[in-house]
């Protein structure tokens, strides 16, 4: 159990740090380079969410308390961030790949907004993980 917990936690932290860090960077740069980071971000999002669910099962099974409610809010925020990036940002990236020069500006704006919204949601996720212990 101890090894499983450690490996799951390490995978959760590493994937989450990459996902949130790359999202914050893309939000700050207006989505520049989002096309190159889309697949790695979505892969990290899947790993972070799945390992988060595994950690919930390993550590927080049973009747929920304040800690679990705070973590659940963060988990919902992370799932929403993945949805924003995957659906809204991914759609804009696919359209951008086939767009002419005249259509690019609006699509680039959509990508930037998706990264900013996802960045805000992931910031809430990180805050909830940091605060959950003290709830």
N, C-alpha and C positions, 0 to 999 in steps of 0.2 A: 504494500500500500504506500509506503513512504517514497519509494522510487517512482511509482506511478504519479503520485502527487507532485513530486519535484519536476519530473519531465513535463507534465501537463502545465504546471505553473510557468516553467521556463518558455515553453512554446507559446503560451498565452501572452506573456510579457513581451517576448521578442517580436511576435507578429503584431501585437498591439502598438508597440513603440514605432515599428516601421509604418504601419497604417496611419496612425495619428500624425507622426512626424512628416510623412510625405504629404498628407492632406493639408497640414498647416503650411508647409512650404508652397504647395500649389495654390492654396488660398491667397497667400501673400504675393505670389508672382502672377496672379491673374490666370492661373491654369496653364502657364507656359510649360510644356513638356508633359502634359497630362496624357497625351497619346502613348508615350513610352512607359508611363507608370500605371496605366489603367489595369492591365492584367496582374502585375505584382500587387497592386493595392487590393484588388478584389480577391486574390489568393490569400493575402494576409488577413483580409476581413473574414473570409470563411474560416481560416485557422483560428483566429481570435474568438469568433463566435462559438465555434465547436468546442474549443478548449475551455472557454468560459462556461459552457453548459456542463462539460465534464467536471470542472472545478466545483460548480454548484452542487452536482450530484455527490462529489467526494467530501465536500466540506460543509455544505449548508442543507443537507437533507433533514427533513423533519419540519416541525412547526416554524413558520417564519416569524422573525422578530424585526426590530427596527433596522438592524444591519442588512437583513435580506431585502427589506423594502427599498432601502437606499441602493443596494446593488441591482435590484430589479429595475429601478428607474434608469440606472446607467446602462444596463443591458438593452433595455428598450431603445434608449438613445443611440446605442451602437448599431442596432439592427436598422433603425431609421436612417442613420448615416450611410450604411451600406446600400440601402434602398435608393437614397438620393444619388449617391455616386454611381451605382450600377444602372439604375433606370434612367435618371435624368441626364447625368453626365455621360454615361455610355451611349445613349441615344444621340446626344449632340456630337460625340466623337465619331460615331459611325456616319452621321450626316456630314460632318466636316471632311471626312476622308473622300467623299464624293462631291463636295461642293466646289463651285467655281469661285473665283476671286471675289465676286460681288457678295456672296452669301456668307463669307467667313466671319465677318465682324460680329454678327448676331449670334452665331454658333459659339464663337470664342467667349462671348459674354455669358452664354448659358453654362459653359464649362466652368468658368470662373465662379459663377454664382453657386453652382452645384458643389464645388470644392469649399466655398465659404460656408454654406449651410452645413455641409458634412463636418467641416472643421469645428463649427459651434457645437454640433451634436456630440462630436468626439471629445471636445473640451468638457462637456457635461459628464460624459462617461468617465473620463479620467478623474474629475472632481469627485464623482460618486464613489469610485474605487478608493480614493485617498481618504474620504470622509467616512466610509462605511464602518470602519473599525471603531469609530468614536460615536456612532449613532446610538 
